[in-house]
Amino acid sequence: MNETKPKVRVFSTPTCPYCVALKSYLQEHNVEFEYIDVSQDLVAQKEMIEKSGQYGVPVAEINGEIIIGFNQERINQLLNIK
Amino acid sequence: MIYDVIIIGGGPAGITAGIYAARKKLKTLLITKEWGGQITKAVDIENWPGTKKISGIDLMKQMTEHLKNFELEIKQDREIIDLDKKGENFVINDGEEKYEAKSVIIATGKVPRLLNIPGESEFKGRGVSICSTCDAPMFKDRDVVVVGGGNAGFNVALDMIKYAKKVYVLDFFEEMKGDPITKDKLVKSGIVEFITNVAVKEIKGTKFVESLIYEDRKTGKDTEINIGGVFISVGMAAKVEFAEKLVELNKIGEIVIDKDNNTKTPGLFAAGDITDIKYEQIVIACGEGAKAVLAATDYLKNK
């Protein structure tokens, strides 16, 4: 892991299978992240739609970069997961 | 290099076939576009013997890890564009490479059927969705359309009435096939409008979906409704164009097989949801994958 902790936010809904997969993947690799339930937090939902340009969950934000879906390859690159 | 068997597909049928073929010591290649297929969208699976409850993604992970323990070759992110005979053998083309095998098992399953209309792929993720379980909460206080009035479509509409302001349910036919009990629930919500005998023609918008045009099939008149979301639920489709010349299809496009997974071409087998077997379940697809390998093994022995 890098010296400075990466800032990771996960926008998701409770019932979406790929959101669950993304969350457990981050947990498996001991990545701390902020979990945002956009079915409850409508301000965050709006933020997510604006930043990602789309309505689908999950969306991850890693150090300001937006990743749409459970894109394991890109997440690995950004978080240095090998 | 000529393989004993090439398995096409990485869902429950294909993975099980891979495990069986490797254990039979067949020279095996498994080619798949992705892993898991439809099961990756299942939230909770509670009928997989030995495991009380498991998510589709976790089950898929367990299956692929199990598969990769064995000796077989795997190519992923590849989609087959052609399958043909070459003498006694088969040749498979994935657009990058060609492979030759003595026998082939097709286990590519089904994918959600699409409407193939303008705007559909353009607005995917930007208002067009095929996963209401995932995306329903994103449509709070909006008007949405559910295309498809079967049970699946009705269940999508049930997800949507929790959030949306208004839900249109559109069906191509005069009668909707979904259960009357579910329909009653939707009617009781007071926000669902059912429109039958219509063909959806176009999804329009700028950045996101803004409207949808449908044609009344009786009068031919077009109507445009302003909506923020479109959920497509018009069933599942088998994609078998690559193999069409070697298999017989039933009227809904599934590969016709006999009880031992033989297609009409000797040496070519099919397993799982892509076939005309009536019941589509994970445990059944796995069983069919195993059967196809056992049949292929017999075929190779008697060749």
HADDOCK unambig.tbl for C-alpha pairs under 7 A between the chains (distance, minus, plus):
assign (segid A and resid 13 and name CA) (segid B and resid 134 and name CA) 6.49 0.50 0.50
assign (segid A and resid 15 and name CA) (segid B and resid 133 and name CA) 5.96 0.50 0.50
assign (segid A and resid 15 and name CA) (segid B and resid 134 and name CA) 6.06 0.50 0.50
assign (segid A and resid 16 and name CA) (segid B and resid 133 and name CA) 5.87 0.50 0.50
assign (segid A and resid 16 and name CA) (segid B and resid 134 and name CA) 4.15 0.50 0.50
assign (segid A and resid 17 and name CA) (segid B and resid 41 and name CA) 5.89 0.50 0.50
assign (segid A and resid 17 and name CA) (segid B and resid 42 and name CA) 6.84 0.50 0.50
assign (segid A and resid 17 and name CA) (segid B and resid 43 and name CA) 5.55 0.50 0.50
assign (segid A and resid 21 and name CA) (segid B and resid 57 and name CA) 6.66 0.50 0.50
assign (segid A and resid 39 and name CA) (segid B and resid 137 and name CA) 4.87 0.50 0.50
assign (segid A and resid 39 and name CA) (segid B and resid 138 and name CA) 6.70 0.50 0.50
assign (segid A and resid 54 and name CA) (segid B and resid 125 and name CA) 5.40 0.50 0.50
assign (segid A and resid 54 and name CA) (segid B and resid 126 and name CA) 4.49 0.50 0.50
assign (segid A and resid 55 and name CA) (segid B and resid 125 and name CA) 5.44 0.50 0.50
assign (segid A and resid 55 and name CA) (segid B and resid 126 and name CA) 5.29 0.50 0.50
assign (segid A and resid 55 and name CA) (segid B and resid 127 and name CA) 6.17 0.50 0.50
assign (segid A and resid 55 and name CA) (segid B and resid 138 and name CA) 6.34 0.50 0.50
assign (segid A and resid 56 and name CA) (segid B and resid 125 and name CA) 5.12 0.50 0.50
assign (segid A and resid 56 and name CA) (segid B and resid 135 and name CA) 5.78 0.50 0.50
assign (segid A and resid 57 and name CA) (segid B and resid 134 and name CA) 6.49 0.50 0.50
assign (segid A and resid 57 and name CA) (segid B and resid 135 and name CA) 6.44 0.50 0.50
